[in-house]
Amino acid sequence: MSGNVTSLFRGTAAHSPSMAALTRESGEAGAGPVDFCIPCNPYFPTPAMFEEMAGRLRDIITYYPSGADTITAELCGLLELPPQCVAMGNGSTELITWIDHLLVRDSLAVPVPTFGRWTDQPMETGKRVDMFPLQESAGFALDLARYAEFVRARGTRTVVICNPNNPDGGYLHKQALVQFMDAMADRDLVVIDESFLEFADAEAEPSVVREAMLRPNVVVLRSLGKNFGLHGIRFGYLVANPALAGRVRAMLPKWNLNSFAEHVVFMLRDHGPEYAQSLHQVRRDRLEMAGRLSALPGLTVYPSQGNFLFVRLPVGAEGTVVRDRMLTEHRILVRECGNKIGSSSRFLRLVVRPQVDVHRLVSGLEQVLYGSRRGAAVPGPATGTGYSSGTAAVDRLVSETNGAGMRALAAQPAGPPGLAAAPAAGTGMPLPAAVPVAPAAATVGPMPMPVAAPQQVPQPAPVPQPAPYPGPVPVPHPAPAPRPTPDPVPRPAPAPYPAPAPAPYPAPAPAPYPAPAPAPAAAAPYPVPAGPTPPGVPARGGLTAAQVRGTDGLESVPAGGRPASRGWPDPAGMGRTG
């Protein structure tokens, strides 16, 4: 297998090879490698649920499923959502494709690194993608105030945020996101991708699905395969006001959901407590796994609210070498992130798994990274394959066009003003420099526009070498660093924000992710052109607040909700019990 590892990854430049492909290539009977690559809930479905599905396999794969409306109505009953506000798809990728075709007009802004389809899909249809680089020196934290300024400076019409973000697991509090959505009320579309939100425990009700149904330009995307542990079934859903949801739903085929998806959705009503317990266990495992990995010398672990951890390898280690050796020597599959825009081969994304698998992962990393001497880093790429899929093309795309679309590459030899590429600190891949903010009078209008010269990305501080790890110790999540609040606009163009010094995981924190205190009105980080839709006043083509709560004739769950014995809490805090 070792001779074909690189070719397998080269053939899937935008992601990792499928487990089926790896299993076929190995030529060994039974299961494939231990999977630390695909972010999937390892505790759900339960063994009993799998046995039930196996017993009904013949019927499931023989007969047509019900129409999507039937399956969607059942899911909405579980989640207490109006079916008019929901569209189910054959995985979130199908929904992203239709969002791009139907709702994205000419440009889209997205922080990078992030899920690759948010950059690749609109570029494939010739749209401009404005990439807002998350700085390694700031721990890849997204500053919403600066992001809003970037969107206005570029004149972008569609805005995307992933919460938690993939691959770093960065989290944004609900209050901050609602404020950001209000500030973006004049944009065509705001997409909040909550595909991994079920694994977050930073606050009790982190989802913005309720707020999305009341706004004319907000779509929330949610996954089912990831949190239900069933990536192979391919199902997910979006939530928006009925006009937006209806546009997507009208384009989907009648049988875009398969019989496995139908069977699982109708099973869920009886397995709410088991599902909530599975999420609770994943959150505990995340703390345990972060502690074990943080003890490896030179390895930096970034705080995460997803079911994965983003780690930076020690100086001298190259991700493709580590990936290939972990697979061929230890039968462990990890996600090397060199083909993610805004990342490099110095970074891995490692999925949270049970402790027995984490022990095997840590043992394998120790052998690959340090060999017989614990403090010796792995040699450079000259001793391995050195292949990081797609890096050269990604570098050129970002530095020359900042995502102006595949069709624009030939016609646009030079990037827009103010988007010079700057090398990422400690990596071999350039990142686009953040666009400084232009004066307020020039923030609205088509590009190009005058901008200040970009500032070079600061180099990170050396990573301290921790003492050898004595044993597994749960590690609390660090609190997010406070961010400066800019002055009310309009104002002269400020210098770029100073980036905080990086700190290896864990950093001391009094409590996990404390909710930010409400800011005074005079110190709002960005202007709020329009607040939430008041109760009784429908959004454009949308629902009133009363209708969303199911109190006036639209098909919805009664105000009393479902019986408590089912164990399915409100979708805004689904799975918080247990």
C-alpha positions as CSV (number, residue, x, y, z in Angstrom):
1,M,0.0,0.0,0.0
2,S,2.9,2.4,0.8
3,G,3.8,2.8,-2.9
4,N,0.3,4.0,-3.8
5,V,-0.5,6.3,-0.8
6,T,0.6,9.5,-2.6
7,S,-1.3,8.7,-5.8
8,L,-4.5,8.1,-3.8
9,F,-4.2,11.6,-2.3
10,R,-3.2,13.2,-5.5
11,G,-6.3,11.8,-7.2
12,T,-8.6,13.6,-4.7
13,A,-7.0,17.0,-4.6
14,A,-9.7,18.8,-2.7
15,H,-10.2,16.3,0.1
16,S,-9.0,12.9,1.3
17,P,-9.6,9.5,-0.4
18,S,-12.8,7.7,0.6
19,M,-12.6,4.9,3.2
20,A,-13.8,2.5,0.5
21,A,-10.9,3.5,-1.8
22,L,-8.3,3.1,1.1
23,T,-9.8,-0.3,2.0
24,R,-9.7,-1.5,-1.6
25,E,-6.1,-0.3,-2.0
26,S,-4.9,-2.1,1.2
27,G,-6.1,-5.5,-0.2
28,E,-6.9,-6.6,3.4
29,A,-10.2,-8.1,4.5
30,G,-12.2,-6.3,7.2
31,A,-12.3,-2.7,8.3
32,G,-10.1,0.1,6.9
33,P,-7.7,2.3,8.9
34,V,-8.6,4.0,12.2
35,D,-10.4,7.1,10.9
36,F,-9.1,10.4,12.4
37,C,-10.0,12.2,9.1
38,I,-13.7,12.2,8.5
39,P,-15.5,14.2,11.3
40,C,-18.2,11.8,12.4
41,N,-19.9,11.0,15.7
42,P,-18.4,7.6,16.8
43,Y,-21.2,6.9,19.4
44,F,-24.3,7.2,17.2
45,P,-26.2,5.3,15.9
46,T,-26.1,2.8,18.8
47,P,-25.2,-0.9,18.1
48,A,-28.9,-1.7,18.5
49,M,-29.9,0.8,15.8
50,F,-27.3,-0.6,13.4
51,E,-28.7,-4.1,14.0
52,E,-32.2,-2.8,13.3
53,M,-31.1,-1.2,10.0
54,A,-29.2,-4.4,9.0
55,G,-32.4,-6.4,9.7
56,R,-34.3,-4.2,7.3
57,L,-31.6,-3.8,4.7
58,R,-33.4,-5.8,2.0
59,D,-36.5,-3.5,2.1
60,I,-34.5,-0.3,2.5
61,I,-32.4,-0.9,-0.7
62,T,-35.2,-2.5,-2.7
63,Y,-38.0,0.1,-2.6
64,Y,-38.4,3.7,-3.4
65,P,-38.3,6.1,-0.5
66,S,-41.1,8.5,0.3
67,G,-41.0,12.0,-1.2
68,A,-38.8,14.6,0.3
69,D,-41.8,16.4,1.8
70,T,-42.7,13.4,3.9
71,I,-39.2,13.0,5.3
72,T,-38.8,16.7,5.9
73,A,-42.1,16.9,7.8
74,E,-40.9,14.1,10.1
75,L,-37.6,15.8,10.7
76,C,-39.4,19.1,11.4
77,G,-41.6,17.4,13.9
78,L,-38.5,16.3,15.8
79,L,-36.8,19.7,15.6
80,E,-39.9,21.8,16.2
81,L,-39.4,23.7,13.0
82,P,-42.1,24.8,10.5
83,P,-41.7,22.7,7.3
84,Q,-42.2,25.8,5.2
85,C,-38.8,27.1,6.5
86,V,-36.8,23.9,5.8
87,A,-35.3,22.3,2.7
88,M,-33.6,18.9,3.0
89,G,-30.8,17.9,0.7
90,N,-28.7,14.9,-0.2
91,G,-25.9,16.2,2.0
92,S,-24.9,19.8,2.7
93,T,-22.9,19.8,-0.5
94,E,-26.1,19.6,-2.6
95,L,-27.6,22.5,-0.7
96,I,-24.4,24.6,-1.0
97,T,-24.6,23.9,-4.8
98,W,-28.2,25.2,-5.0
99,I,-27.5,28.2,-2.8
100,D,-24.7,29.1,-5.2
101,H,-26.9,28.7,-8.3
102,L,-30.0,30.3,-7.0
103,L,-29.1,32.8,-4.3
104,V,-25.5,34.0,-5.0
105,R,-25.5,36.7,-7.6
106,D,-21.9,37.7,-8.4
107,S,-19.7,37.6,-5.3
108,L,-19.2,35.7,-2.0
109,A,-17.0,36.4,1.0
110,V,-15.7,33.7,3.3
111,P,-13.0,33.4,5.9
112,V,-10.2,31.0,5.1
113,P,-9.3,28.3,6.0
114,T,-12.8,26.8,6.0
115,F,-14.8,24.1,4.3
116,G,-13.6,23.9,0.7
117,R,-17.0,23.9,-1.0
118,W,-17.6,27.5,0.2
119,T,-14.6,28.6,-1.9
120,D,-14.6,26.1,-4.7
121,Q,-18.3,25.9,-5.6
122,P,-18.8,29.6,-6.5
123,M,-15.5,29.8,-8.2
124,E,-16.5,26.9,-10.4
125,T,-19.6,29.0,-11.6
126,G,-17.4,32.1,-12.3
127,K,-18.2,34.2,-9.3
128,R,-15.8,36.3,-7.3
129,V,-14.8,34.8,-3.9
130,D,-13.4,37.3,-1.5
131,M,-11.3,35.4,1.0
132,F,-10.7,36.9,4.4
133,P,-7.6,35.2,5.9
134,L,-7.7,34.0,9.5
135,Q,-4.3,34.7,11.0
136,E,-2.3,31.9,12.5
137,S,-0.7,34.4,14.9
138,A,-4.3,35.1,16.3
139,G,-5.1,31.5,16.7
140,F,-7.3,31.6,13.6
141,A,-10.0,33.6,15.5
142,L,-12.5,35.4,13.3
143,D,-12.9,39.1,14.2
144,L,-16.4,39.9,13.1
145,A,-15.9,43.6,13.1
146,R,-12.9,43.4,10.7
147,Y,-14.8,40.8,8.6
148,A,-17.7,43.2,8.2
149,E,-15.3,46.0,7.2
150,F,-13.7,43.7,4.7
151,V,-17.1,42.8,3.2
152,R,-18.0,46.5,2.7
153,A,-14.7,47.4,1.3
154,R,-14.9,44.7,-1.3
155,G,-18.6,45.3,-2.0
156,T,-19.4,41.6,-1.5
157,R,-23.1,40.6,-1.9
158,T,-23.1,37.2,-0.1
159,V,-21.4,36.5,3.2
160,V,-20.6,33.1,4.7
161,I,-19.6,32.1,8.3
162,C,-19.0,28.6,9.5
163,N,-19.7,28.2,13.2
164,P,-17.8,26.2,14.5
165,N,-15.3,26.7,11.6
166,N,-13.8,23.8,9.8
167,P,-10.9,23.0,10.2
168,D,-9.9,25.0,13.3
169,G,-13.1,24.6,15.4
170,G,-13.3,28.3,16.1
171,Y,-16.6,29.4,17.8
172,L,-18.6,32.6,17.7
173,H,-21.2,33.4,20.3
174,K,-24.8,33.6,19.3
175,Q,-25.2,37.2,20.5
176,A,-22.3,38.3,18.3
177,L,-23.6,36.4,15.3
178,V,-27.1,38.0,15.6
179,Q,-25.5,41.4,15.8
180,F,-23.4,40.6,12.7
181,M,-26.5,39.4,10.8
182,D,-28.3,42.7,11.6
183,A,-25.2,44.6,10.3
184,M,-25.4,42.7,7.1
185,A,-29.1,43.3,6.5
186,D,-28.2,45.2,3.3
187,R,-26.4,42.3,1.7
188,D,-28.1,39.8,-0.7
189,L,-27.5,36.8,1.5
190,V,-25.9,35.8,4.8
191,V,-25.2,32.1,5.3
192,I,-24.4,30.6,8.7
193,D,-23.1,27.1,8.3
194,E,-23.8,25.3,11.6
195,S,-22.8,21.8,10.3
196,F,-20.7,21.1,13.5
197,L,-22.7,23.1,16.0
198,E,-24.2,20.0,17.8
199,F,-20.8,19.3,19.3
200,A,-20.4,22.8,20.8
201,D,-20.9,23.3,24.6
202,A,-19.8,27.0,24.8
203,E,-23.4,28.1,25.6
204,A,-26.8,26.5,26.1
205,E,-28.5,27.7,22.9
206,P,-25.9,28.4,20.3
207,S,-28.0,28.1,17.1
208,V,-29.4,31.1,15.1
209,V,-32.1,29.1,13.3
210,R,-34.9,31.0,15.0
211,E,-33.5,34.3,14.1
212,A,-32.9,33.1,10.5
213,M,-36.6,32.4,9.9
214,L,-37.4,36.0,10.8
215,R,-35.0,37.6,8.4
216,P,-35.3,38.1,4.7
217,N,-31.7,37.3,3.8
218,V,-30.3,34.7,6.2
219,V,-29.9,30.9,5.6
220,V,-28.7,28.5,8.2
221,L,-27.1,25.2,7.0
222,R,-27.1,22.2,9.2
223,S,-25.7,18.7,8.7
224,L,-27.2,15.4,9.8
225,G,-24.5,13.0,8.7
226,K,-21.8,14.4,10.9
227,N,-23.7,14.5,14.2
228,F,-25.7,11.3,13.6
229,G,-22.5,9.5,12.6
230,L,-23.8,8.5,9.1
231,H,-21.8,10.4,6.5
232,G,-22.5,7.7,3.9
233,I,-26.3,8.4,3.9
234,R,-25.8,12.0,2.7
235,F,-28.5,14.1,4.3
236,G,-28.7,17.6,5.7
237,Y,-31.0,20.6,5.8
238,L,-31.2,24.4,5.6
239,V,-33.5,26.8,7.5
240,A,-34.6,30.2,6.2
241,N,-37.7,32.2,5.8
242,P,-40.3,30.4,3.6
243,A,-39.4,32.4,0.5
244,L,-35.8,31.5,0.5
245,A,-36.3,27.9,1.7
246,G,-39.1,27.5,-0.9
247,R,-36.8,28.6,-3.8
248,V,-34.3,25.9,-2.9
249,R,-37.0,23.3,-2.2
250,A,-38.7,23.8,-5.5
251,M,-35.5,22.9,-7.4
252,L,-34.8,19.7,-5.6
253,P,-35.9,16.4,-7.1
254,K,-38.8,14.6,-5.5
255,W,-36.6,11.6,-4.5
256,N,-33.4,13.4,-3.7
257,L,-33.4,11.7,-0.3
258,N,-32.8,7.9,-0.2
259,S,-34.5,5.2,1.7
260,F,-31.7,5.0,4.3
261,A,-32.2,8.7,5.1
262,E,-35.9,8.1,5.5
263,H,-35.4,5.1,7.7
264,V,-33.0,6.9,10.0
265,V,-35.1,10.0,10.3
266,F,-38.1,7.9,11.3
267,M,-36.0,6.0,13.8
268,L,-34.8,9.2,15.6
269,R,-38.1,9.8,17.4
270,D,-37.3,6.9,19.7
271,H,-33.6,7.6,20.3
272,G,-33.4,11.1,21.5
273,P,-31.7,10.3,24.9
274,E,-29.1,8.1,23.2
275,Y,-28.3,10.9,20.7
276,A,-27.9,13.5,23.5
277,Q,-25.6,11.1,25.4
278,S,-23.5,10.6,22.4
279,L,-22.9,14.3,22.0
280,H,-22.0,14.6,25.7
281,Q,-19.4,11.8,25.3
282,V,-17.8,13.5,22.3
283,R,-17.4,16.7,24.2
284,R,-15.7,14.9,27.1
285,D,-13.4,13.0,24.6
286,R,-12.5,16.4,23.0
287,L,-11.1,17.6,26.3
288,E,-9.2,14.4,27.0
289,M,-7.8,14.2,23.5
290,A,-6.7,17.9,23.6
291,G,-4.8,17.2,26.8
292,R,-3.0,14.1,25.4
293,L,-2.0,15.9,22.2
294,S,-0.9,19.1,23.9
295,A,1.7,17.1,25.8
296,L,3.6,16.2,22.7
297,P,6.7,18.5,22.4
298,G,6.3,21.3,19.8
299,L,2.7,20.3,18.9
300,T,0.2,23.2,19.1
301,V,-3.5,22.4,19.6
302,Y,-6.0,25.1,18.9
303,P,-9.2,25.4,21.0
304,S,-12.1,23.8,19.2
305,Q,-15.9,23.5,19.6
306,G,-16.2,21.0,16.8
307,N,-15.7,17.2,16.9
308,F,-12.1,17.7,15.7
309,L,-8.9,19.4,16.7
310,F,-6.7,21.6,14.5
311,V,-3.0,21.0,15.3
312,R,0.3,22.6,14.1
313,L,3.1,20.1,13.8
314,P,6.5,20.8,15.4
315,V,9.1,22.8,13.4
316,G,10.7,20.6,10.8
317,A,7.7,18.2,10.4
318,E,5.9,18.1,7.1
319,G,2.3,17.1,7.1
320,T,2.3,14.9,4.0
321,V,5.2,12.8,5.4
322,V,3.3,12.5,8.7
323,R,0.1,11.6,6.9
324,D,1.7,8.9,4.7
325,R,3.7,7.3,7.5
326,M,0.7,7.3,9.9
327,L,-1.3,5.5,7.3
328,T,1.3,3.0,6.1
329,E,3.0,2.3,9.4
330,H,0.2,2.6,11.9
331,R,-3.0,2.2,9.8
332,I,-4.3,5.6,11.0
333,L,-5.9,8.1,8.6
334,V,-5.3,11.8,9.4
335,R,-6.3,15.0,7.5
336,E,-3.3,16.9,6.3
337,C,-4.5,20.5,5.5
338,G,-2.1,21.6,2.9
339,N,-4.8,21.8,0.2
340,K,-7.1,24.0,2.3
341,I,-6.8,27.7,1.2
342,G,-5.4,29.6,4.1
343,S,-3.6,26.6,5.7
344,S,-0.5,24.6,4.9
345,S,1.1,21.2,5.3
346,R,2.2,22.1,8.8
347,F,-1.4,21.6,10.0
348,L,-3.5,18.5,10.6
349,R,-7.2,18.2,11.5
350,L,-7.8,15.3,13.9
351,V,-11.3,14.0,14.6
352,V,-12.3,13.4,18.2
353,R,-12.5,9.7,18.9
354,P,-12.7,7.3,21.9
355,Q,-9.8,7.2,24.3
356,V,-8.6,3.8,23.1
357,D,-8.2,5.2,19.6
358,V,-6.5,8.4,20.9
359,H,-3.9,6.3,22.7
360,R,-3.1,4.6,19.4
361,L,-2.9,8.0,17.6
362,V,-0.6,9.6,20.2
363,S,1.7,6.5,20.2
364,G,1.9,6.6,16.4
365,L,2.6,10.4,16.3
366,E,5.4,9.9,18.9
367,Q,7.1,7.3,16.7
368,V,6.6,9.3,13.5
369,L,7.6,12.7,14.9
370,Y,10.3,11.9,17.3
371,G,11.5,8.3,16.6
372,S,13.6,6.9,19.4
373,R,14.5,10.3,20.8
374,R,11.4,12.2,22.1
375,G,12.8,15.6,21.4
376,A,13.8,15.0,17.7
377,A,11.4,16.3,15.1
378,V,10.8,14.4,11.8
379,P,13.2,15.5,9.0
380,G,12.0,17.7,6.2
381,P,10.0,16.7,3.1
382,A,13.1,15.5,1.2
383,T,12.9,12.2,3.1
384,G,9.2,11.6,2.2
385,T,6.7,12.1,-0.7
386,G,6.4,15.8,0.0
387,Y,3.2,16.0,-1.9
388,S,0.6,18.5,-0.7
389,S,-2.3,18.2,-3.1
390,G,-3.3,21.4,-4.9
391,T,-1.0,23.8,-3.0
392,A,0.6,25.4,-6.1
393,A,-2.8,26.0,-7.7
394,V,-4.2,27.4,-4.5
395,D,-1.2,29.7,-4.0
396,R,-1.6,31.1,-7.5
397,L,-5.4,31.5,-7.2
398,V,-5.2,33.5,-4.0
399,S,-2.2,35.6,-4.8
400,E,-3.4,36.6,-8.3
401,T,-7.2,36.8,-8.0
402,N,-8.3,36.4,-4.4
403,G,-10.9,34.0,-5.7
404,A,-12.2,36.0,-8.7
405,G,-13.5,32.7,-10.2
406,M,-12.0,30.1,-12.5
407,R,-13.3,31.9,-15.6
408,A,-11.5,35.1,-14.4
409,L,-8.0,33.5,-14.2
410,A,-7.1,34.0,-17.8
411,A,-8.7,37.4,-18.1
412,Q,-7.3,38.8,-14.8
413,P,-3.5,38.4,-14.7
414,A,-3.1,40.7,-11.6
415,G,-5.1,40.7,-8.4
416,P,-7.3,43.6,-7.2
417,P,-5.6,46.5,-5.5
418,G,-4.5,45.9,-1.9
419,L,-4.6,42.1,-2.1
420,A,-0.9,41.3,-2.2
421,A,0.0,37.8,-1.1
422,A,2.0,37.6,2.2
423,P,3.7,34.4,3.4
424,A,2.0,32.7,6.3
425,A,4.2,32.6,9.4
426,G,6.0,29.3,9.7
427,T,4.4,27.8,6.6
428,G,5.3,27.2,3.0
429,M,2.1,28.6,1.6
430,P,1.3,32.3,1.0
431,L,-1.8,33.8,2.5
432,P,-3.6,36.9,1.1
433,A,-3.1,39.9,3.3
434,A,-6.2,41.3,4.8
435,V,-7.6,44.4,3.0
436,P,-7.2,47.5,5.1
437,V,-10.4,49.5,5.5
438,A,-10.9,52.4,3.1
439,P,-12.4,55.7,4.3
440,A,-16.2,55.5,5.1
441,A,-17.1,57.5,2.0
442,A,-15.5,54.8,-0.2
443,T,-16.8,51.7,1.5
444,V,-19.9,51.3,-0.7
445,G,-19.3,50.9,-4.4
446,P,-17.7,48.6,-7.0
447,M,-14.1,47.6,-6.9
448,P,-11.4,48.7,-7.5
449,M,-11.0,51.4,-4.8
450,P,-8.1,53.0,-3.0
451,V,-6.9,51.1,0.0
452,A,-3.9,51.4,2.4
453,A,-0.9,49.2,1.9
454,P,-1.2,45.8,3.6
455,Q,0.8,45.0,6.7
456,Q,3.1,42.0,6.7
457,V,1.8,39.1,8.8
458,P,3.8,39.0,12.0
459,Q,5.8,35.9,12.8
460,P,4.5,33.7,15.7
461,A,6.4,33.4,18.9
462,P,8.4,30.2,19.4
463,V,6.3,27.3,20.7
464,P,7.4,26.4,24.2
465,Q,8.3,22.7,24.9
466,P,6.0,21.3,27.5
467,A,7.1,18.7,30.0
468,P,6.4,15.0,29.2
469,Y,2.8,14.2,29.7
470,P,2.2,12.1,32.9
471,G,-1.3,11.0,32.0
472,P,-4.7,12.1,30.6
473,V,-6.0,15.2,32.3
474,P,-9.1,17.0,31.1
475,V,-8.2,20.5,29.7
476,P,-10.6,23.4,29.9
477,H,-11.2,25.5,26.7
478,P,-9.5,28.9,26.9
479,A,-11.7,31.9,26.8
480,P,-11.5,34.0,23.6
481,A,-9.2,36.9,23.8
482,P,-11.0,40.2,24.1
483,R,-11.1,42.2,20.9
484,P,-10.8,46.0,20.6
485,T,-14.0,47.8,19.8
486,P,-13.5,50.2,16.9
487,D,-14.9,53.7,17.0
488,P,-18.3,54.4,15.4
489,V,-18.1,54.9,11.7
490,P,-17.4,57.0,9.7
491,R,-13.8,57.4,10.5
492,P,-10.4,57.7,8.8
493,A,-8.8,54.4,7.7
494,P,-7.2,52.8,10.7
495,A,-4.0,50.7,10.7
496,P,-4.6,46.9,10.7
497,Y,-5.4,45.5,14.2
498,P,-2.4,44.2,16.0
499,A,-2.6,40.4,16.2
500,P,-2.4,38.8,19.7
501,A,0.6,36.5,20.4
502,P,-0.2,32.8,19.9
503,A,-0.4,30.6,22.9
504,P,-0.3,26.8,22.7
505,Y,-3.3,24.9,24.0
506,P,-4.3,25.0,26.8
507,A,-4.4,28.5,28.1
508,P,-5.8,29.2,31.6
509,A,-9.4,30.3,31.6
510,P,-11.8,30.7,34.6
511,A,-14.8,29.2,32.7
512,P,-15.4,27.7,29.2
513,Y,-16.3,30.4,26.7
514,P,-18.0,33.0,29.0
515,A,-20.8,34.8,27.1
516,P,-19.7,38.4,26.2
517,A,-21.4,41.2,28.1
518,P,-23.7,43.4,25.9
519,A,-21.8,46.3,24.5
520,P,-23.1,49.9,25.1
521,A,-24.9,51.3,22.2
522,A,-22.3,54.0,21.5
523,A,-19.6,51.3,21.2
524,A,-21.2,49.0,18.7
525,P,-18.5,47.3,16.6
526,Y,-20.3,48.1,13.4
527,P,-23.5,50.0,12.3
528,V,-26.8,48.2,12.6
529,P,-28.9,49.4,9.7
530,A,-31.9,47.2,10.7
531,G,-32.8,45.3,13.8
532,P,-34.6,41.9,14.0
533,T,-38.1,41.7,12.6
534,P,-40.5,42.8,15.3
535,P,-43.2,40.3,16.5
536,G,-46.2,40.4,14.2
537,V,-44.3,41.9,11.3
538,P,-43.3,39.4,8.7
539,A,-40.0,39.4,7.0
540,R,-40.0,39.9,3.2
541,G,-41.7,36.7,2.1
542,G,-41.2,35.3,5.6
543,L,-43.0,34.5,8.8
544,T,-43.9,36.6,11.8
545,A,-42.4,35.7,15.2
546,A,-45.7,34.3,16.3
547,Q,-45.9,32.0,13.3
548,V,-42.4,30.7,13.9
549,R,-43.5,29.7,17.4
550,G,-46.4,27.8,15.9
551,T,-49.2,29.8,17.3
552,D,-51.3,30.8,14.3
553,G,-52.3,28.2,11.7
554,L,-49.1,27.4,9.8
555,E,-48.3,23.7,10.0
556,S,-45.9,23.5,12.9
557,V,-45.4,21.8,16.2
558,P,-47.9,22.8,19.0
559,A,-46.6,25.3,21.5
560,G,-46.4,22.6,24.1
561,G,-43.9,20.7,22.1
562,R,-43.5,16.9,22.1
563,P,-43.6,14.5,25.1
564,A,-40.5,14.9,27.2
565,S,-39.9,11.1,27.0
566,R,-38.6,11.4,23.5
567,G,-35.6,13.4,24.6
568,W,-35.4,15.8,21.7
569,P,-34.8,19.4,23.0
570,D,-35.3,22.6,21.1
571,P,-33.2,22.8,17.9
572,A,-31.5,25.9,19.2
573,G,-30.0,23.8,21.9
574,M,-30.4,20.3,20.6
575,G,-28.6,17.7,22.5
576,R,-27.8,19.9,25.5
577,T,-29.3,17.4,27.9
578,G,-27.1,14.7,29.3
